């Protein structure tokens, strides 16, 4: 049981490693793509040249992991707030330093389980996202 998916970043023939999310669903790649478009808009006009401003796939994945590490939704749930001695399941308590156990890395799309939703690739040059069937999602 899960809503498995994986993502990676691509620049021509260069691909980052894959980021898998056991419970990510199709929302996870969309979230990553929206994050990338925002980053490209913010940093794409700079004259500085470094792995981030060149949007190198490996750096993009590292930056995305850094971003989700700061987002409570992607943190490990340590339990739930107690109200009158009972768990209030709508109020999770997130770890301050751990990502969800649902998120992990793999060398390639077949190096983990993305069996529910497949693999999505974010093309850093075209600023498009492609699913495993070759369909572009903008």
C-alpha positions as protocol buffer text, in pm:
chain_id: "A"
residue {
  index: 1
  type: UNK
  ca { x: 0 y: 0 z: 0 }
}
residue {
  index: 2
  type: UNK
  ca { x: 130 y: 344 z: -90 }
}
residue {
  index: 3
  type: UNK
  ca { x: 121 y: 614 z: -355 }
}
residue {
  index: 4
  type: UNK
  ca { x: 474 y: 559 z: -483 }
}
residue {
  index: 5
  type: UNK
  ca { x: 655 y: 791 z: -723 }
}
residue {
  index: 6
  type: UNK
  ca { x: 1005 y: 907 z: -813 }
}
residue {
  index: 7
  type: UNK
  ca { x: 1158 y: 1219 z: -965 }
}
residue {
  index: 8
  type: UNK
  ca { x: 1488 y: 1328 z: -1114 }
}
residue {
  index: 9
  type: UNK
  ca { x: 1634 y: 1630 z: -1290 }
}
residue {
  index: 10
  type: UNK
  ca { x: 1783 y: 1615 z: -1642 }
}
residue {
  index: 11
  type: UNK
  ca { x: 2007 y: 1835 z: -1857 }
}
residue {
  index: 12
  type: UNK
  ca { x: 2054 y: 1672 z: -2197 }
}
residue {
  index: 13
  type: UNK
  ca { x: 2215 y: 1335 z: -2122 }
}
residue {
  index: 14
  type: UNK
  ca { x: 2297 y: 1414 z: -1759 }
}
residue {
  index: 15
  type: UNK
  ca { x: 2051 y: 1293 z: -1496 }
}
residue {
  index: 16
  type: UNK
  ca { x: 2052 y: 1338 z: -1122 }
}
residue {
  index: 17
  type: UNK
  ca { x: 1997 y: 1038 z: -902 }
}
residue {
  index: 18
  type: UNK
  ca { x: 1630 y: 968 z: -829 }
}
residue {
  index: 19
  type: UNK
  ca { x: 1431 y: 1081 z: -530 }
}
residue {
  index: 20
  type: UNK
  ca { x: 1160 y: 834 z: -430 }
}
residue {
  index: 21
  type: UNK
  ca { x: 858 y: 911 z: -215 }
}
residue {
  index: 22
  type: UNK
  ca { x: 648 y: 616 z: -95 }
}
residue {
  index: 23
  type: UNK
  ca { x: 344 y: 834 z: -23 }
}
residue {
  index: 24
  type: UNK
  ca { x: 412 y: 1120 z: -268 }
}
residue {
  index: 25
  type: UNK
  ca { x: 154 y: 1047 z: -536 }
}
residue {
  index: 26
  type: UNK
  ca { x: 140 y: 1263 z: -847 }
}
residue {
  index: 27
  type: UNK
  ca { x: 137 y: 1568 z: -619 }
}
residue {
  index: 28
  type: UNK
  ca { x: 505 y: 1519 z: -531 }
}
residue {
  index: 29
  type: UNK
  ca { x: 639 y: 1563 z: -887 }
}
residue {
  index: 30
  type: UNK
  ca { x: 407 y: 1860 z: -936 }
}
residue {
  index: 31
  type: UNK
  ca { x: 539 y: 2014 z: -614 }
}
residue {
  index: 32
  type: UNK
  ca { x: 899 y: 1958 z: -729 }
}
residue {
  index: 33
  type: UNK
  ca { x: 826 y: 2108 z: -1071 }
}
residue {
  index: 34
  type: UNK
  ca { x: 659 y: 2415 z: -919 }
}
residue {
  index: 35
  type: UNK
  ca { x: 959 y: 2456 z: -688 }
}
residue {
  index: 36
  type: UNK
  ca { x: 1197 y: 2432 z: -985 }
}
residue {
  index: 37
  type: UNK
  ca { x: 1003 y: 2686 z: -1192 }
}
residue {
  index: 38
  type: UNK
  ca { x: 1014 y: 2927 z: -898 }
}
residue {
  index: 39
  type: UNK
  ca { x: 1388 y: 2875 z: -852 }
}
residue {
  index: 40
  type: UNK
  ca { x: 1452 y: 2924 z: -1223 }
}
residue {
  index: 41
  type: UNK
  ca { x: 1252 y: 3246 z: -1220 }
}
residue {
  index: 42
  type: UNK
  ca { x: 1443 y: 3378 z: -917 }
}
residue {
  index: 43
  type: UNK
  ca { x: 1795 y: 3278 z: -1022 }
}
residue {
  index: 44
  type: UNK
  ca { x: 1777 y: 3251 z: -1401 }
}
residue {
  index: 45
  type: UNK
  ca { x: 1855 y: 3617 z: -1460 }
}
residue {
  index: 46
  type: UNK
  ca { x: 2172 y: 3634 z: -1253 }
}
residue {
  index: 47
  type: UNK
  ca { x: 2508 y: 3672 z: -1424 }
}
residue {
  index: 48
  type: UNK
  ca { x: 2679 y: 3454 z: -1165 }
}
residue {
  index: 49
  type: UNK
  ca { x: 2775 y: 3113 z: -1294 }
}
residue {
  index: 50
  type: UNK
  ca { x: 2771 y: 2824 z: -1050 }
}
residue {
  index: 51
  type: UNK
  ca { x: 2606 y: 2480 z: -1036 }
}
residue {
  index: 52
  type: UNK
  ca { x: 2283 y: 2632 z: -905 }
}
residue {
  index: 53
  type: UNK
  ca { x: 2251 y: 2910 z: -1164 }
}
residue {
  index: 54
  type: UNK
  ca { x: 2348 y: 2663 z: -1438 }
}
residue {
  index: 55
  type: UNK
  ca { x: 2070 y: 2437 z: -1304 }
}
residue {
  index: 56
  type: UNK
  ca { x: 2296 y: 2130 z: -1299 }
}
residue {
  index: 57
  type: UNK
  ca { x: 2075 y: 1825 z: -1229 }
}
residue {
  index: 58
  type: UNK
  ca { x: 2276 y: 1698 z: -931 }
}
residue {
  index: 59
  type: UNK
  ca { x: 2270 y: 2042 z: -771 }
}
residue {
  index: 60
  type: UNK
  ca { x: 1898 y: 2083 z: -841 }
}
residue {
  index: 61
  type: UNK
  ca { x: 1822 y: 1760 z: -656 }
}
residue {
  index: 62
  type: UNK
  ca { x: 2040 y: 1866 z: -362 }
}
residue {
  index: 63
  type: UNK
  ca { x: 1867 y: 2206 z: -351 }
}
residue {
  index: 64
  type: UNK
  ca { x: 1523 y: 2044 z: -368 }
}
residue {
  index: 65
  type: UNK
  ca { x: 1608 y: 1809 z: -82 }
}
residue {
  index: 66
  type: UNK
  ca { x: 1727 y: 2112 z: 116 }
}
residue {
  index: 67
  type: UNK
  ca { x: 1395 y: 2281 z: 44 }
}
residue {
  index: 68
  type: UNK
  ca { x: 1176 y: 1989 z: 150 }
}
residue {
  index: 69
  type: UNK
  ca { x: 1392 y: 1944 z: 462 }
}
residue {
  index: 70
  type: UNK
  ca { x: 1263 y: 2285 z: 574 }
}
residue {
  index: 71
  type: UNK
  ca { x: 898 y: 2205 z: 496 }
}
residue {
  index: 72
  type: UNK
  ca { x: 699 y: 2045 z: 784 }
}
residue {
  index: 73
  type: UNK
  ca { x: 485 y: 1836 z: 547 }
}
residue {
  index: 74
  type: UNK
  ca { x: 793 y: 1637 z: 441 }
}
residue {
  index: 75
  type: UNK
  ca { x: 927 y: 1585 z: 795 }
}
residue {
  index: 76
  type: UNK
  ca { x: 900 y: 1262 z: 990 }
}
residue {
  index: 77
  type: UNK
  ca { x: 579 y: 1244 z: 1194 }
}
residue {
  index: 78
  type: UNK
  ca { x: 677 y: 1168 z: 1553 }
}
residue {
  index: 79
  type: UNK
  ca { x: 324 y: 1132 z: 1683 }
}
residue {
  index: 80
  type: UNK
  ca { x: 14 y: 1341 z: 1740 }
}
residue {
  index: 81
  type: UNK
  ca { x: -86 y: 1607 z: 1987 }
}
residue {
  index: 82
  type: UNK
  ca { x: -279 y: 1478 z: 2284 }
}
residue {
  index: 83
  type: UNK
  ca { x: -612 y: 1638 z: 2375 }
}
residue {
  index: 84
  type: UNK
  ca { x: -766 y: 1515 z: 2700 }
}
residue {
  index: 85
  type: UNK
  ca { x: -539 y: 1210 z: 2695 }
}
residue {
  index: 86
  type: UNK
  ca { x: -639 y: 1111 z: 2341 }
}
residue {
  index: 87
  type: UNK
  ca { x: -447 y: 1154 z: 2015 }
}
residue {
  index: 88
  type: UNK
  ca { x: -569 y: 1436 z: 1796 }
}
residue {
  index: 89
  type: UNK
  ca { x: -483 y: 1281 z: 1458 }
}
residue {
  index: 90
  type: UNK
  ca { x: -535 y: 1607 z: 1271 }
}
residue {
  index: 91
  type: UNK
  ca { x: -245 y: 1765 z: 1461 }
}
residue {
  index: 92
  type: UNK
  ca { x: 79 y: 1579 z: 1382 }
}
residue {
  index: 93
  type: UNK
  ca { x: 403 y: 1648 z: 1563 }
}
residue {
  index: 94
  type: UNK
  ca { x: 684 y: 1672 z: 1308 }
}
residue {
  index: 95
  type: UNK
  ca { x: 1052 y: 1606 z: 1372 }
}
residue {
  index: 96
  type: UNK
  ca { x: 1274 y: 1911 z: 1370 }
}
residue {
  index: 97
  type: UNK
  ca { x: 1557 y: 1732 z: 1192 }
}
residue {
  index: 98
  type: UNK
  ca { x: 1435 y: 1418 z: 1012 }
}
residue {
  index: 99
  type: UNK
  ca { x: 1279 y: 1384 z: 668 }
}
residue {
  index: 100
  type: UNK
  ca { x: 990 y: 1142 z: 635 }
}
residue {
  index: 101
  type: UNK
  ca { x: 1090 y: 776 z: 624 }
}
residue {
  index: 102
  type: UNK
  ca { x: 887 y: 771 z: 300 }
}
residue {
  index: 103
  type: UNK
  ca { x: 1160 y: 964 z: 112 }
}
residue {
  index: 104
  type: UNK
  ca { x: 1479 y: 798 z: -16 }
}
residue {
  index: 105
  type: UNK
  ca { x: 1734 y: 808 z: -300 }
}
residue {
  index: 106
  type: UNK
  ca { x: 1809 y: 563 z: -579 }
}
residue {
  index: 107
  type: UNK
  ca { x: 2064 y: 556 z: -861 }
}
residue {
  index: 108
  type: UNK
  ca { x: 1801 y: 529 z: -1134 }
}
residue {
  index: 109
  type: UNK
  ca { x: 1421 y: 500 z: -1171 }
}
residue {
  index: 110
  type: UNK
  ca { x: 1432 y: 121 z: -1125 }
}
residue {
  index: 111
  type: UNK
  ca { x: 1642 y: 142 z: -809 }
}
residue {
  index: 112
  type: UNK
  ca { x: 1339 y: 193 z: -585 }
}
residue {
  index: 113
  type: UNK
  ca { x: 963 y: 150 z: -588 }
}
residue {
  index: 114
  type: UNK
  ca { x: 762 y: 394 z: -800 }
}
residue {
  index: 115
  type: UNK
  ca { x: 508 y: 132 z: -903 }
}
residue {
  index: 116
  type: UNK
  ca { x: 195 y: 338 z: -839 }
}
residue {
  index: 117
  type: UNK
  ca { x: 273 y: 656 z: -1033 }
}
residue {
  index: 118
  type: UNK
  ca { x: 600 y: 593 z: -1215 }
}
residue {
  index: 119
  type: UNK
  ca { x: 896 y: 821 z: -1264 }
}
residue {
  index: 120
  type: UNK
  ca { x: 892 y: 1191 z: -1353 }
}
residue {
  index: 121
  type: UNK
  ca { x: 1184 y: 1381 z: -1503 }
}
residue {
  index: 122
  type: UNK
  ca { x: 1222 y: 1758 z: -1481 }
}
residue {
  index: 123
  type: UNK
  ca { x: 1412 y: 1890 z: -1782 }
}
residue {
  index: 124
  type: UNK
  ca { x: 1608 y: 2190 z: -1655 }
}
residue {
  index: 125
  type: UNK
  ca { x: 1665 y: 2336 z: -2004 }
}
residue {
  index: 126
  type: UNK
  ca { x: 1316 y: 2305 z: -2147 }
}
residue {
  index: 127
  type: UNK
  ca { x: 1154 y: 2376 z: -1809 }
}
residue {
  index: 128
  type: UNK
  ca { x: 917 y: 2088 z: -1869 }
}
residue {
  index: 129
  type: UNK
  ca { x: 834 y: 1774 z: -1677 }
}
residue {
  index: 130
  type: UNK
  ca { x: 792 y: 1437 z: -1843 }
}
residue {
  index: 131
  type: UNK
  ca { x: 631 y: 1126 z: -1700 }
}
residue {
  index: 132
  type: UNK
  ca { x: 749 y: 770 z: -1764 }
}
residue {
  index: 133
  type: UNK
  ca { x: 521 y: 739 z: -2067 }
}
residue {
  index: 134
  type: UNK
  ca { x: 698 y: 1030 z: -2235 }
}
residue {
  index: 135
  type: UNK
  ca { x: 411 y: 1275 z: -2184 }
}
residue {
  index: 136
  type: UNK
  ca { x: 505 y: 1633 z: -2101 }
}
residue {
  index: 137
  type: UNK
  ca { x: 337 y: 1796 z: -1805 }
}
residue {
  index: 138
  type: UNK
  ca { x: 365 y: 2173 z: -1787 }
}
